[in-house]
């Protein structure tokens, strides 16, 4: 009950910010790219094949999703993180193209709703020395944002996000990736 009151308060504050014009009511393709560029000081997002899909996603979120202000904020943060990672990946590809010439084995992906056995399956796969589970912080921040962005800093950012997300009244889907 306490969490519901917290999120109702957050939604009210964010809704008021939208009414006052402090926060946008719609997602901005260019605005999201500008935000991501400011985070890491880069502007080259690499090949633009993703742009059509992203524009459609943003349009659907604005027109169809009927998101509350908190949901809009969380999706904005998620898209910002994906764009930051895209900037970093494009930079890495320019600086060290040989990394991208190595063959990759396809990952094993375990996904499912809570209480459906995904954790048991995760632990079973993790027991196999041929596999390595990818930590949530690695999915969120696979590359350092700058020279002082240590693994510990990336873990702290992920913990902060997950602590906030766990308070959310909505259920989170399990998503686990294993690399061979």
N, C-alpha and C positions, 0 to 999 in steps of 0.2 A: 504494500500500500504506500509506503514511504517513497519507493522508486517511482510509482505512478504520479505522485504529487510533484516530485522533482522534475519529471519529464513534462508534465503539464505546465509547470513554471517555465521551463526552457522553451517549450513551444510558444507560450504566450509572449515571452520576451522576444524571441526571434520573429514571431508574427507582427509584433509592434514595430520592430526594426524594418520589416518589409513595408508596412503601412507608412512609416515615416520616410521611406526611401533610403534608409541606411543600408539595407540588404536588397539585392535584386529578387524579384518574384520569379524570374526566368533565368535559366542557365545561359551563359554567354560563352560560345565557342572560343572567341578571341580572348575573353576575360579569363577563362580557365587556363589558356596557354600563357597569358601574361603573368598570372599568379605563379605558375610552375617555373617560368623563366626567372622570376624574381628570387625564388627559393635557392636556385643553384647558379644563377648568373650565366646561363646558356640560352641560346635561341634556336639551335638546329635540332629539330625533332626527328630528323631522318626522313626516310621515304614517307610520302603522304597518303599511302594506301588506306590508312586507318580513318582518315578524315570523314569520308562519306558515312561510314558506320557510326562514328562518334556524333556527327550532326543528327543522324536519325535517332540515336539513343537520347540525345538532349531534347530533341523535339518531342519524342514519346514521353520522356519524364515530365516535360512541361505540360503536354496536352492530355496524357492518358493516366499517369501514375497517381494523381491526386495525393501527392506527398504532403505530410505535415511539415512545418518549418524545420523540425529536428531531423526528419528523414532527408530533407533537401540538403541540410548542412552536412550530414554524414556522407551522402553521395558526392557532394562537392569535394569533401576532404579525400574521399577514395579516388575520385577522378584526378585530383591534384597530384596525389601520390603516384598514380599510373603515368601521368605526364612527366613528372620529375624523373621517374625511372626511365622513361623513353628518352629524355634529354641525356641522361647519363649513359645509357646504352649507345646512343648515336655517337657520343664523344669517345667512348671506349672503342667502338668499331673503327673510328678514324685513327685513333692513337695506336691500337694494337690489332690490326685486321687478322693477324695470324691466329688469334684465339678463335675466330669464327670459322676457321677452316677445319677444325677438329670434328671428327664424327661424333654424333650424339646418339645415345640409346634412348628409346622412348621411355617416358616415366610411367610408373604405375600410379593411377589417381584413384583415391578412395574418397567417395563423397556420400553423404546421407544425412538424414535428419537426426537430431539428438535421440538417444536411447534406442538406436537401431543396430548397435554392434560395431560401429565404426572405430571406437577406441580399442576394442578387443582385436579387431583386424589390424589396426595400426600397430599394436604391441606385438602381434604375431609376426608381421612383416619386419618390424624393427629388430626382432630377434635374429633374423637372417643376416649374416655378415656380408652378403652380396648386395644388400640394400641400405640406403641411408635416408631417413626421414628428413624432409626439409622443414626447419623450424618456422613458425609463423612470422617471426621477425625477419627471416631471410626472404620470405615472400613479399613482405611489406617493403623492405629496404634491402634489395639484393646487392646494391653497390653503395659505397660511401658517397655522400653528397659533396664532401670537400676533404682536404688533407687531414683535418683534425676530427673527422667523423668516424670514430672508432666503432668497433663491433659493440662495445658496451653502450655507447650512445644510441646506436640503432636499436639495441634490445630495450633500452629505457623508453624510447619513443613508442615502440610496439606495446610494451607493458602499459604505458599510459593510455593508449588507445583502447587496448583490450579491457582494462579495468573499467573504463567508461562504458564500453559496449556491453560488458557483463551486467551492468546495472540496468541496461535497457530492458523494458518489459517484453520486447520481441524475442523469439527464439532465434538462435544463431545456427546456421547450417554448418555441419562439419565438412572440412575440406582438407584433405591430407595428400601430399604428393611424396612419392618415394623415387629416389634416383638410384639407378643401378650402376 
